[in-house]
């Protein structure tokens, strides 16, 4: 029986398989060792016992949104230079 599968399908199947390994959240949770002395950000702690390949459960962190923090920082810098935020930009 001839193979009527388009030539690109095997490559797409390989990409699909590789793509799905990128979303193994148990593996992702185990690799979250980014926090520590000298780090500029805090990474939420994963709850490994609750994680599955398709679900990543992490602690909730409270703080300001990145965009809001950047706006606040820009306002402080603009004020130091005696400018409005628009002038500073």
N, C-alpha and C positions, 0 to 999 in steps of 0.2 A: 504494500500500500504506500503510495507516494506521500511525502510530507508536504502538506499544503500550508504549513505554518509560515507566515511572513518571516523573512530573514532577521528582522530586528526584534522579534519576540523573545528569543533567548536572552538577549542583552537586557531587555526591559524586565524580564523575570529576575535576573541577577540584581539589577538596580532595586527592584521591589524588595528582594530579600535583604539586601544591604541596608536599605532605608528602614526596614522594620527593626533591625538590630540597633539602630540609632535611638529607638524609642523603647528600650528596655529600662523602665524606670527603677527597677531594683538596682541595676548596674549604675544608673545615673545617681541614685541616692548614695551609693557606696563611693562615688568619686567626688563628692562635695567637700573635699578637704581644703577649701579655699580660705577659710577663716583662721585668724591667728594674729599674733603680735606683728605689728607693722602693716597690716592689711588695711586698705582704705574702705572696705565695705564689710558688711556682715551678711553671711549666707544663712538662710533659714535652715535649722536642723531637720534632717529628714527622720521620719519615724519608720525605720527599715522594716520593722515587724508588721507594718500596715501597708507597705508598698507591694505592688505586683508589677508584672511586665508592662501593664497598661495604666497603672495608677501610681502617682507619686504623692505621698502625704508628707507635708512639711509644716513646721511651726509657723504661726502667723507673727510677722514682725510689724511693729507699729513705727511710723515715721512719716516724713513728708515725701510726696511724690518727687521724683527726680526733677521734672520740669519746674515744679514750684521752688525747690531748693536752688536751682540754677537761676531762676528769676530773682529770688531773694539775694543771692550772692551778687548778681549783676547790679541790683539796686544799691547795695552797700558800696560797691566799687564806684558806681556813677556818682553817688553822693559824696564820696571822698574826693572826687575830682571836680565837684561843683557842677555836675551835669545832670540832666534828666536821663532817664533810662533810654529814651529814644536817641538823645544826643550821644550817649555812650556807645550805643550800638553802631 
